[in-house]
Amino acid sequence: MMVGENHKTNKEPGFVDTCIKPHHADGRGVALTYNDANPLPVTLMISHCWSEPVTAFFRDVLIVTCDTPNVGMFICFLALYQGTELELNAQVNQGGSTMNEGSFWQVLESVAQQCGRMIVISNRNELSSGRGLYSRLWCTWEVWCAVQQDVPIKIHPLTGTEAHLFGSGGKAGFTARHGKCGREHDELKINAAVSDWDQIDEAIRKASKLTTVTDDTVSAKGLGLSNSAMARLLRGVEE
């Protein structure tokens, strides 16, 4: 099961439609539901895409947060209330007219204030397609926002190869200006916010320290919804 459906191909519903929306329909996202009595400040931003197997994604998150079980994470489909298109847009835009007024910029602002970091997680679908994670315009925009706010960026040890991030063309052939979004209006809004694609491309190349996946990489630890809540979600998916 994927995290979310592909809005352009309208294939089978993903985890969001089948597991989140039916059980979280009261206007609150999953993260707030779990942490209602003691909301956590966001110190860790997880940058990823929807076209990935949800079980593999949760495991990847647990790998890099196993030493920090109580750190507040921002994972978009768990933090934002998965309501109607209008409700989602209201949360993403935060009533503003520019990308720098939106929720992702504000979240990274909070991460910067908390001296936190952002973790970039690709997946095998982006690898096998030859496109790479940075073919996703939202993902490149999040990296650019983190760079602008001096938020440290860490690449997941299992999905940080050049092919995972930049696709078959590699760093040399990469440009964010060719990126796409699942929703056309998101694509138009991000494109309108960019004044210098070359500057963004260079920032992304510098920020993305590639990894080499080895048998020992899976035991990598130490990057700081909580880890325990994530584990409960993972058990629910597997069951």
N, C-alpha and C positions, 0 to 999 in steps of 0.2 A: 504494500500500500504506500502510495506517495503521500507527502505532507499535504499537498493541495492539488486540485485538478489543474490541467492545462487549459487556460481560458480561451486559447486560440483553436485547440483541437476538440475541446469539450469531451474528453475521454472520461473514464470512470471517476467518480468522486473520490477525493482523498481523505486523509485522516481528519482534516478540519470539518468537512461536511458530515462524515459518518460518526465521528467520535466526540467532537467538540461542540458543534452547534446544537445537537439534540439535548445536551446536558448543561449547556451554559447559555441560556436564553433570557437571562434576567438583566442584561445590560452591563454585566461585569465580565472581564476576561478571566482566563484560567488562573493567571498569576494572582490577581486580587482575590479570587475565590479561595485559593489555598492560603493566602497570607492576610486575610481580611483583618484579623485581630492584631497583627503586627506587620504592617507593610514594610518591605525592605527597600532601602535606597538602591538605585541601580548603579552598580560599579563594574558590571561586565556586559558588554554588548556582543551578541552573537550574530555575525553576518553570514547568511546562507541563502539558498534559494528553495523554492517550493517543489521543484521537480526532483525530489530525492526520496529514497525509501525512509519512512519515518522511524523504523526501528534502528536502522544504521545511524540516522541522525542523532537520536537520543543517546546511543552508545558513544558516538563521537563526542558529544557534549560531556557525558559522564567521564570519559577518559581524561579530559583536560580540566575538570573541576573536582576530581576526587579528593584533592587536598584542601578544598575550600567549600565544605558542604553547606554553609549558611550565607554564602554571598548572593546578593540579589542580581539576577540576570534579566536582560531584556531579550526575549525571543519573540519576534513580531506576532506570530500566530497564537502565542500563549499570552502575551501581554495585552494585545488589542482585543477588544470585544468583537467577535466574529459575527456581526449582525448583517444588516442590509448593506448594499453598496453605498447608500447615503450615509449610514452610520459609520462605516469604515472610512470613508473619505473625510468625514468630520473629525475623526480621531487623527488621521494622518496629517491633515492640513492644519488642525488646531485653530481654525478660524482665520488663518493667514492666507495671503495671496501668493507668497513666494516659498520656495523650498526651504529657505533658511528660517522660516517661521514654523515649519512642520515638526511633527513628533520625533522624527529620526534625528534631526539636528538638535532638538531639545534634550533628547535622551543622551546623545553624545556630549552635550554641554554638562549634563549631570555627571556622566562618567568622568569627564575631565576634572570637575570640581571634587570628585571623590578619589582622585588619583587612581582611577581604574584603568581598564584596557578594553580593546576589542579583539575578538577572536574570529578569524575567517575560516569557515568550514566549507570545502567543496564536497563533491560526491562522485560516485562511480558513473552516474548517468552523464554528468558534464565531461568526465574523462572519456568515456566510450563514444560520445557523440562527436568528439574532436573540437567542440566549441570552447570548453573551459568555463569556469565560474564567471569570469569577467566578460563573458558575452552577455551577462545579465546586467542591464543598466542600473538597476537598484543597487547591486553589489558594488559596482564601481563608484556610484554616488556615495555610498556609505564609507568606503575607504577614503574618498576625497574629503568628506566631512570630518572624519577622524584625523586626517593629516592637518586640516585647517585648524583643528582645536587641540593639536599636539597630544592626541590620545594614542598611547602605544598600541601597535598592531601586531598581533601574534598570528601566525599561520598554523593551522592544525597539523600536527606531525604526520598524520596518515594521509592527508589530502592536500599536501603543500608542494607537490611537484610542479614543474613548469607546465606540463600538459593539463594537470588538474585545474590550474588557475587561468592560463593563457590559451589553452587549446593547442591544436596541432601546429598552428603557425608560430607558437612560442612567443617570447617577449618581443623579439625583433619585429614580428609582423602584427603586433597588437595595437589596436586603437579603440578607446572606449566609445568613440563617436559611432561605431557600428553596432553598439549594444541595443538590446531589445527588452521590452517589458511585456508581461502577460496582458496588461491592460493598456490600451493605446493612450488614454488620457494621462497615465503616469509617464509614459514615454515622452509625450509632448511637453509635459511640465518640466521634466528633468532637462530635456534638450533646450528649453527656453531659459533655464537657469545657468547654462554653461556659456561662458564667454571665451574660453581658451581651452580647446580640447588637448592641444599639445602639452599644456601645463598639467592637466589632469593625467594624461598618459605617463608623463615623466614621474609624477608623484606616486602613481600606482606601482610603477616598476621599482622605484626605490623602496617603497614601503613593504613590498612583497618579497620577504626573504625566503627563498625556496628551501624545501626539505627533500631529503632522500629517504624513501620508505625502506626500512630494513626490518628484519625479524625482531629487533630490539625496540623499534620505534613505538610499538603498541604499549610498552610499559612506561612511556614518557608521562610525566606528571607535572603539576605545579602551576596551573593558571587559575588565577583567582578571578521567578519561580526558584528556589533552593535546590541543591543537589538531591536531597531526600524526596522532594516532591517530584523531581524528574524521574527518579528511580521508580516511584509508584506509577507514574504515567507509562513508563516502559513496561512494567509488569502487566499493566492493563492491556497494552497493545499485543504482547506476546500471548496472553491468555485468550 
